[in-house]
Protein backbone atom coordinates (compact mmCIF):
# COMPACT_ATOMS: atom_id res chain seq x y z
CA UNK A 1 0.00 0.00 0.00
CA UNK A 2 1.31 3.43 -0.92
CA UNK A 3 1.22 5.95 1.88
CA UNK A 4 0.53 9.63 1.35
CA UNK A 5 3.75 10.25 3.27
CA UNK A 6 5.76 8.14 0.81
CA UNK A 7 4.70 10.11 -2.24
CA UNK A 8 7.56 12.28 -3.45
CA UNK A 9 5.19 14.72 -5.16
CA UNK A 10 2.51 16.82 -3.49
CA UNK A 11 -0.95 16.95 -5.03
CA UNK A 12 -0.25 20.41 -6.38
CA UNK A 13 3.04 19.34 -7.91
CA UNK A 14 1.39 16.32 -9.49
CA UNK A 15 -1.28 18.53 -10.94
CA UNK A 16 1.23 20.99 -12.35
CA UNK A 17 3.43 18.23 -13.73
CA UNK A 18 0.51 16.63 -15.50
CA UNK A 19 -0.51 19.88 -17.10
CA UNK A 20 2.93 21.02 -18.20
CA UNK A 21 5.23 18.02 -18.14
CA UNK A 22 5.87 14.89 -20.13
CA UNK A 23 6.34 11.27 -19.15
CA UNK A 24 10.12 11.49 -19.25
CA UNK A 25 9.96 14.11 -16.51
CA UNK A 26 8.25 11.64 -14.18
CA UNK A 27 10.49 8.62 -14.17
CA UNK A 28 11.00 5.59 -11.94
CA UNK A 29 9.25 5.57 -8.61
CA UNK A 30 7.72 9.00 -9.16
CA UNK A 31 5.87 7.75 -12.24
CA UNK A 32 4.74 4.66 -10.35
CA UNK A 33 3.44 6.85 -7.53
CA UNK A 34 1.58 8.99 -10.03
CA UNK A 35 0.02 5.93 -11.64
CA UNK A 36 -1.18 4.60 -8.30
CA UNK A 37 -2.56 7.99 -7.33
CA UNK A 38 -4.39 8.29 -10.66
CA UNK A 39 -6.00 4.89 -10.07
CA UNK A 40 -7.21 6.11 -6.68
CA UNK A 41 -8.76 9.16 -8.29
CA UNK A 42 -10.37 7.00 -10.96
CA UNK A 43 -12.00 4.97 -8.20
CA UNK A 44 -13.25 8.24 -6.68
CA UNK A 45 -14.88 9.38 -9.91
CA UNK A 46 -16.37 5.95 -10.55
CA UNK A 47 -18.85 6.65 -7.76
CA UNK A 48 -19.71 10.01 -9.25
CA UNK A 49 -20.45 8.63 -12.72
CA UNK A 50 -24.03 7.87 -13.79
CA UNK A 51 -23.34 4.14 -13.49
CA UNK A 52 -22.06 3.35 -10.01
CA UNK A 53 -19.49 0.58 -9.73
CA UNK A 54 -20.54 -2.24 -7.44
CA UNK A 55 -16.96 -2.64 -6.27
CA UNK A 56 -16.16 -0.82 -3.03
CA UNK A 57 -13.05 1.35 -3.29
CA UNK A 58 -10.79 1.79 -0.26
CA UNK A 59 -12.19 4.94 1.31
CA UNK A 60 -9.26 5.30 3.69
CA UNK A 61 -6.80 5.62 0.81
CA UNK A 62 -8.94 8.43 -0.56
CA UNK A 63 -8.77 10.18 2.82
CA UNK A 64 -4.99 9.70 2.78
CA UNK A 65 -4.80 11.54 -0.51
CA UNK A 66 -7.11 14.37 0.48
CA UNK A 67 -9.56 13.40 -2.26
CA UNK A 68 -12.84 14.49 -0.67
CA UNK A 69 -14.23 18.00 -1.24
CA UNK A 70 -17.76 18.83 -0.23
CA UNK A 71 -20.18 20.44 2.19
CA UNK A 72 -22.08 19.90 5.40
CA UNK A 73 -25.69 19.20 4.47
CA UNK A 74 -28.47 19.25 7.05
CA UNK A 75 -31.30 16.74 6.79
CA UNK A 76 -33.71 19.40 5.50
CA UNK A 77 -31.49 19.92 2.45
CA UNK A 78 -30.88 16.20 1.87
CA UNK A 79 -33.17 15.85 -1.10
CA UNK A 80 -32.00 14.30 -4.35
CA UNK A 81 -32.85 17.55 -6.13
CA UNK A 82 -30.76 19.70 -3.78
CA UNK A 83 -27.86 17.28 -3.64
CA UNK A 84 -27.69 17.02 -7.42
CA UNK A 85 -27.01 20.75 -7.39
CA UNK A 86 -24.11 20.22 -5.00
CA UNK A 87 -22.79 17.37 -7.14
CA UNK A 88 -23.22 19.54 -10.23
CA UNK A 89 -20.79 22.04 -8.75
CA UNK A 90 -18.19 19.27 -8.67
CA UNK A 91 -18.40 18.33 -4.98
CA UNK A 92 -18.00 14.64 -4.14
CA UNK A 93 -18.84 14.56 -0.41
CA UNK A 94 -21.91 15.30 1.71
CA UNK A 95 -21.32 15.47 5.46
CA UNK A 96 -24.71 14.49 6.91
CA UNK A 97 -25.72 14.77 10.59
CA UNK A 98 -26.64 11.83 12.82
CA UNK A 99 -29.40 13.05 15.13
CA UNK A 100 -30.72 11.08 18.11
CA UNK A 101 -30.76 7.57 16.66
CA UNK A 102 -30.87 6.74 20.36
CA UNK A 103 -32.82 9.14 22.58
CA UNK A 104 -30.72 11.86 24.20
CA UNK A 105 -32.17 11.21 27.67
CA UNK A 106 -32.47 8.07 29.80
CA UNK A 107 -33.30 5.31 29.15
CA UNK A 108 -31.70 6.16 25.79
CA UNK A 109 -34.14 4.15 23.69
CA UNK A 110 -33.66 3.39 20.00
CA UNK A 111 -35.66 5.86 17.86
CA UNK A 112 -36.32 4.14 14.51
CA UNK A 113 -37.97 7.19 12.98
CA UNK A 114 -34.67 9.08 13.20
CA UNK A 115 -32.75 6.24 11.58
CA UNK A 116 -35.34 6.29 8.78
CA UNK A 117 -34.71 10.01 8.26
CA UNK A 118 -30.98 9.33 8.08
CA UNK A 119 -31.55 6.47 5.63
CA UNK A 120 -33.54 8.78 3.38
CA UNK A 121 -30.77 11.39 3.46
CA UNK A 122 -28.12 8.80 2.59
CA UNK A 123 -30.24 7.49 -0.27
CA UNK A 124 -30.65 11.01 -1.63
CA UNK A 125 -26.88 11.50 -1.54
CA UNK A 126 -26.40 8.20 -3.35
CA UNK A 127 -28.89 9.24 -6.01
CA UNK A 128 -26.81 12.39 -6.50
CA UNK A 129 -23.61 10.26 -6.68
CA UNK A 130 -22.06 11.76 -3.57
CA UNK A 131 -19.98 10.05 -0.93
CA UNK A 132 -21.25 10.43 2.64
CA UNK A 133 -19.61 11.13 5.98
CA UNK A 134 -21.97 10.61 8.93
CA UNK A 135 -21.39 13.14 11.72
CA UNK A 136 -23.06 12.64 15.10
CA UNK A 137 -24.32 15.93 16.46
CA UNK A 138 -26.91 14.69 18.98
CA UNK A 139 -27.38 11.44 20.89
CA UNK A 140 -27.34 9.95 24.40
CA UNK A 141 -26.28 12.55 26.94
CA UNK A 142 -26.14 15.19 24.22
CA UNK A 143 -29.59 16.56 23.39
CA UNK A 144 -28.01 19.82 22.24
CA UNK A 145 -24.49 19.48 20.90
CA UNK A 146 -23.83 23.13 21.61
CA UNK A 147 -24.90 23.25 25.27
CA UNK A 148 -25.24 19.70 26.65
CA UNK A 149 -22.70 18.28 29.09
CA UNK A 150 -24.56 15.25 30.45
CA UNK A 151 -22.44 12.86 28.42
CA UNK A 152 -19.36 14.00 30.34
CA UNK A 153 -21.01 13.14 33.68
CA UNK A 154 -23.06 10.00 33.03
CA UNK A 155 -21.43 6.61 32.43
CA UNK A 156 -24.74 5.19 31.21
CA UNK A 157 -24.96 7.93 28.58
CA UNK A 158 -21.47 7.11 27.34
CA UNK A 159 -22.35 3.41 27.19
CA UNK A 160 -25.53 4.17 25.25
CA UNK A 161 -23.67 6.53 22.91
CA UNK A 162 -21.13 3.78 22.13
CA UNK A 163 -23.92 1.23 21.65
CA UNK A 164 -25.71 3.63 19.31
CA UNK A 165 -22.62 3.92 17.13
CA UNK A 166 -22.22 0.13 17.11
CA UNK A 167 -25.77 -0.18 15.77
CA UNK A 168 -25.24 2.56 13.18
CA UNK A 169 -22.06 0.85 11.97
CA UNK A 170 -23.81 -2.50 11.80
CA UNK A 171 -26.59 -0.91 9.79
CA UNK A 172 -24.31 0.82 7.23
CA UNK A 173 -21.25 -1.46 7.06
CA UNK A 174 -20.22 -2.40 3.55
CA UNK A 175 -22.20 0.41 1.94
CA UNK A 176 -19.94 1.92 -0.74
CA UNK A 177 -21.23 5.47 -0.31
CA UNK A 178 -20.37 5.68 3.40
CA UNK A 179 -16.77 6.80 3.77
CA UNK A 180 -16.66 7.91 7.39
CA UNK A 181 -18.22 7.73 10.85
CA UNK A 182 -17.58 11.02 12.65
CA UNK A 183 -17.94 10.03 16.30
CA UNK A 184 -18.92 13.39 17.80
CA UNK A 185 -19.22 16.82 16.30
CA UNK A 186 -17.16 19.31 18.30
CA UNK A 187 -16.71 17.52 21.65
CA UNK A 188 -16.23 20.08 24.41
CA UNK A 189 -16.22 18.75 27.97
CA UNK A 190 -15.11 22.20 29.12
CA UNK A 191 -15.17 22.26 32.95
CA UNK A 192 -15.78 18.50 33.00
CA UNK A 193 -12.53 17.76 31.17
CA UNK A 194 -10.62 16.89 34.35
CA UNK A 195 -13.39 14.70 35.73
CA UNK A 196 -13.27 10.87 35.36
CA UNK A 197 -15.74 10.85 32.44
CA UNK A 198 -14.51 14.05 30.84
CA UNK A 199 -11.60 12.55 28.91
CA UNK A 200 -12.44 12.78 25.20
CA UNK A 201 -9.42 10.71 24.22
CA UNK A 202 -10.68 7.82 26.35
CA UNK A 203 -14.28 8.13 25.14
CA UNK A 204 -13.18 8.23 21.49
CA UNK A 205 -11.32 4.96 22.03
CA UNK A 206 -14.39 3.42 23.64
CA UNK A 207 -16.68 4.39 20.76
CA UNK A 208 -14.10 3.26 18.21
CA UNK A 209 -13.88 -0.17 19.86
CA UNK A 210 -17.68 -0.51 19.73
CA UNK A 211 -17.74 0.27 16.01
CA UNK A 212 -14.89 -2.10 15.23
CA UNK A 213 -16.82 -4.98 16.79
CA UNK A 214 -19.09 -4.90 13.73
CA UNK A 215 -17.28 -2.88 11.06
CA UNK A 216 -13.53 -3.13 10.60
CA UNK A 217 -13.33 -1.21 7.34
CA UNK A 218 -15.27 2.06 7.31
CA UNK A 219 -12.98 4.94 8.29
CA UNK A 220 -13.64 6.61 11.63
CA UNK A 221 -13.38 10.40 12.04
CA UNK A 222 -12.28 11.89 15.36
CA UNK A 223 -12.55 15.61 16.20
CA UNK A 224 -10.16 17.31 18.55
CA UNK A 225 -11.65 18.33 21.87
CA UNK A 226 -12.54 21.96 22.48
CA UNK A 227 -14.96 22.38 19.55
CA UNK A 228 -12.54 20.63 17.16
CA UNK A 229 -10.40 23.75 16.97
CA UNK A 230 -6.75 23.56 15.87
CA UNK A 231 -5.19 24.50 19.21
CA UNK A 232 -6.59 21.42 20.95
CA UNK A 233 -4.75 19.06 18.61
CA UNK A 234 -1.91 19.42 21.08
CA UNK A 235 -4.05 17.49 23.59
CA UNK A 236 -5.52 15.01 21.09
CA UNK A 237 -4.15 11.45 21.09
CA UNK A 238 -4.58 8.85 18.34
CA UNK A 239 -7.05 6.11 19.22
CA UNK A 240 -4.77 3.38 17.91
CA UNK A 241 -7.17 2.46 15.13
CA UNK A 242 -5.28 2.32 11.81
CA UNK A 243 -8.22 3.54 9.71
CA UNK A 244 -8.99 6.77 11.56
CA UNK A 245 -9.00 10.30 10.15
CA UNK A 246 -8.64 13.29 12.49
CA UNK A 247 -10.96 16.26 12.07
CA UNK A 248 -10.49 19.99 12.59
CA UNK A 249 -13.04 22.82 12.40
CA UNK A 250 -11.80 26.30 11.64
CA UNK A 251 -13.78 29.48 12.24
CA UNK A 252 -11.20 31.50 14.15
CA UNK A 253 -11.53 34.33 14.81
CA UNK A 254 -15.30 34.76 15.13
CA UNK A 255 -14.59 38.48 15.25
CA UNK A 256 -14.12 38.22 11.49
CA UNK A 257 -15.96 35.08 10.35
CA UNK A 258 -19.18 35.76 12.30
CA UNK A 259 -19.23 39.54 12.06
CA UNK A 260 -22.42 41.53 11.64
CA UNK A 261 -23.00 43.35 8.32
CA UNK A 262 -22.16 46.76 9.82
CA UNK A 263 -18.86 45.68 11.44
CA UNK A 264 -16.78 46.12 8.26
CA UNK A 265 -13.81 44.12 9.55
CA UNK A 266 -11.58 43.76 6.49
CA UNK A 267 -9.37 40.79 5.53
CA UNK A 268 -6.43 40.71 5.12
CA UNK A 269 -4.95 43.05 7.68
CA UNK A 270 -7.42 43.15 10.57
CA UNK A 271 -6.45 42.81 14.23
CA UNK A 272 -8.64 41.24 16.90
CA UNK A 273 -9.34 43.57 19.85
CA UNK A 274 -7.07 42.68 22.76
CA UNK A 275 -4.56 41.02 20.41
CA UNK A 276 -3.02 43.97 18.55
CA UNK A 277 0.18 42.09 17.77
CA UNK A 278 -1.48 39.64 15.39
CA UNK A 279 -2.27 40.82 11.87
CA UNK A 280 -4.52 38.33 10.09
CA UNK A 281 -3.42 37.17 6.67
CA UNK A 282 -2.61 33.85 5.01
CA UNK A 283 0.55 33.48 7.08
CA UNK A 284 -1.55 33.83 10.24
CA UNK A 285 -4.01 31.22 8.97
CA UNK A 286 -1.13 28.81 8.43
CA UNK A 287 0.18 29.51 11.93
CA UNK A 288 -3.25 28.76 13.41
CA UNK A 289 -3.29 25.41 11.60
CA UNK A 290 0.26 24.51 12.66
CA UNK A 291 -0.82 22.22 15.56
CA UNK A 292 -2.92 20.18 13.12
CA UNK A 293 -0.10 19.87 10.62
CA UNK A 294 2.28 18.87 13.41
CA UNK A 295 -0.17 16.17 14.56
CA UNK A 296 -0.47 14.85 11.01
CA UNK A 297 3.28 14.64 10.51
CA UNK A 298 3.97 13.15 13.94
CA UNK A 299 1.40 10.37 13.73
CA UNK A 300 1.18 10.00 9.93
CA UNK A 301 -2.60 10.19 9.82
CA UNK A 302 -5.03 11.88 7.40
CA UNK A 303 -6.68 15.19 8.28
CA UNK A 304 -10.21 16.33 7.42
CA UNK A 305 -11.37 19.94 7.70
CA UNK A 306 -14.92 19.06 8.64
CA UNK A 307 -16.26 22.61 9.00
CA UNK A 308 -15.15 26.09 8.01
CA UNK A 309 -16.89 29.17 6.72
CA UNK A 310 -17.22 32.92 6.78
CA UNK A 311 -19.96 35.53 6.70
CA UNK A 312 -20.53 36.18 2.98
CA UNK A 313 -20.72 39.93 3.55
CA UNK A 314 -17.42 40.12 5.49
CA UNK A 315 -15.09 42.45 3.56
CA UNK A 316 -12.47 40.23 1.94
CA UNK A 317 -14.47 37.02 2.44
CA UNK A 318 -13.53 35.70 -0.99
CA UNK A 319 -9.81 36.12 -0.26
CA UNK A 320 -10.27 34.60 3.21
CA UNK A 321 -11.82 31.49 1.69
CA UNK A 322 -9.27 31.35 -1.13
CA UNK A 323 -6.42 31.46 1.37
CA UNK A 324 -7.99 28.70 3.49
CA UNK A 325 -8.75 26.46 0.52
CA UNK A 326 -5.26 27.02 -0.80
CA UNK A 327 -3.76 25.80 2.48
CA UNK A 328 -6.03 22.73 2.58
CA UNK A 329 -5.01 21.82 -0.95
CA UNK A 330 -1.35 22.46 -0.16
CA UNK A 331 -1.57 20.10 2.83
CA UNK A 332 -3.74 17.64 0.87
CA UNK A 333 -6.52 17.64 3.44
CA UNK A 334 -10.08 16.71 2.52
CA UNK A 335 -12.64 19.36 3.43
CA UNK A 336 -16.35 20.17 3.75
CA UNK A 337 -17.53 23.76 4.09
CA UNK A 338 -20.35 25.00 6.34
CA UNK A 339 -22.94 24.64 4.97
CA UNK A 340 -24.99 23.86 1.88
CA UNK A 341 -28.15 26.02 1.80
CA UNK A 342 -28.41 26.02 5.60
CA UNK A 343 -27.45 29.38 7.14
CA UNK A 344 -28.09 32.59 5.25
CA UNK A 345 -24.98 34.27 6.69
CA UNK A 346 -22.61 31.69 5.17
CA UNK A 347 -24.62 30.78 2.06
CA UNK A 348 -22.11 30.88 -0.81
CA UNK A 349 -24.97 31.09 -3.33
CA UNK A 350 -25.76 34.61 -2.12
CA UNK A 351 -23.89 37.83 -2.73
CA UNK A 352 -21.98 40.09 -0.36
CA UNK A 353 -25.16 42.14 0.10
CA UNK A 354 -26.53 41.09 3.51
CA UNK A 355 -30.06 41.87 2.28
CA UNK A 356 -29.76 39.34 -0.56
CA UNK A 357 -32.00 36.36 0.23
CA UNK A 358 -31.97 34.71 -3.22
CA UNK A 359 -29.65 31.92 -4.38
CA UNK A 360 -27.65 32.76 -7.51
CA UNK A 361 -25.72 30.44 -9.87
CA UNK A 362 -22.66 32.65 -10.19
CA UNK A 363 -21.66 34.49 -7.01
CA UNK A 364 -17.92 35.08 -6.54
CA UNK A 365 -17.83 32.71 -3.54
CA UNK A 366 -19.65 29.97 -5.44
CA UNK A 367 -17.35 30.34 -8.44
CA UNK A 368 -14.35 30.08 -6.09
CA UNK A 369 -15.64 26.86 -4.57
CA UNK A 370 -16.46 25.40 -7.97
CA UNK A 371 -12.86 25.99 -9.04
CA UNK A 372 -11.64 23.94 -6.06
CA UNK A 373 -14.29 21.24 -6.46
CA UNK A 374 -13.05 20.79 -10.03
CA UNK A 375 -9.43 20.00 -9.20
CA UNK A 376 -9.80 16.20 -9.24
CA UNK A 377 -11.64 16.43 -12.54
CA UNK A 378 -8.89 18.64 -14.03
CA UNK A 379 -6.22 16.20 -12.86
CA UNK A 380 -7.94 13.23 -14.49
CA UNK A 381 -8.72 15.02 -17.76
CA UNK A 382 -5.09 16.13 -18.13
CA UNK A 383 -3.78 12.56 -18.34
Phi, psi and omega in degrees: 000134179273129180267148177297339181273350177268343181294132182276348179244138172286166178303315182297320179294319176302313181300312180296317180298320180293324182285325190244343186262182176232170185299326183288351176273349182235078188260166172058227185295328181295321178291322177296317178300316180299317180299315180296319180295320179297322178296322176298317180292326175297322177293328177295314183283342176300322178293326185278351180284162181300329178254112185278131178291139179283345182279132181277120176282164180278102184299326184295323177297324178294321174298319180301328182263008177063039190273349185264131177223122184195214186212153166288136181227117178286161186302325182297332180263003183273061171253153180301323180296312179297314186290334174293330174296311179302315179296324179297333175289342183112356179295152178236003185223134169245122176266110191249136184282142169263122186233107169052051171295325164252147182301146183284346181239156180303141010270023174059050184285150173297135181241088188300331181296329179282327174294323178297319177299318179294318177303316181296321179294317179297317179298320178297319177296320178296319178297330177272000180063047175246143167287161184228131165249127181266122185242117183279116179258327182219142181184197182308128180075007185215063181294335177223109187299337183281325189241344189280139177231006183301325184296337180273001181237344192240112180297325179294324177295318178295322177296316180294322179298316178295318179296320178302314181294325176299318180290321177298315180296321177296322181291321187255356185303142178079000181276117189301331183287334186276115184246004179187142171250107178272110193299317183202124178286120174052062176298135181210082178295340176052240184292344179274356189300330181265003177275162185305326182260006185266010183271103181296323179301318180290318181293322178299320176296320181297314180293319178302314180299321179296318178296317185290347173295334185237344183215106183269351191253315186299128179301147176252140179248131183235118174287157165285158175290174178068048176069019178067020182283158186301321186300329184280358173295340177292336179260350181285141177235139177301147181282344185096349178282130186282354181240046181244138176251144183249135195246135176239146170244143187221103175236000183294142347271144178301334177308325177263307191290333181246025184292156175281158183304330184268004182287318178060042175277120192258133173249143353280164172111356181282161173237141177278132178307135182089350179228062187292344183279351183252116175259124187274119174209191184297325177298321178293319177301315179298321179295322178295327182273357184303320178298328179289314179298320179296320177298315180301312183290324181292316187257356178054059181231154178285154179240141177234125173272096190279343175206140168193157181177176183203145175305128186295337181265002177294128179300122183091011184301321180298317179292322177303312180291322178297318180294319177296310181299323178298320177293318181297321177291320178300319181276351183059053175255135170293157183206156175217120184280162174256122348212160184287111173054035184251306185243122183308319185300325183246024180281110184287353176273001179244157187281182179284356175280115183299336180279350182287120181240021182242137176281136181241154181274359191213034177293156178303319179294318180295318178298322177299312181295321178300322181295328177277325174300329187279356189297320177297318180298317179298320181298315182292319183291339183279350184285000000 
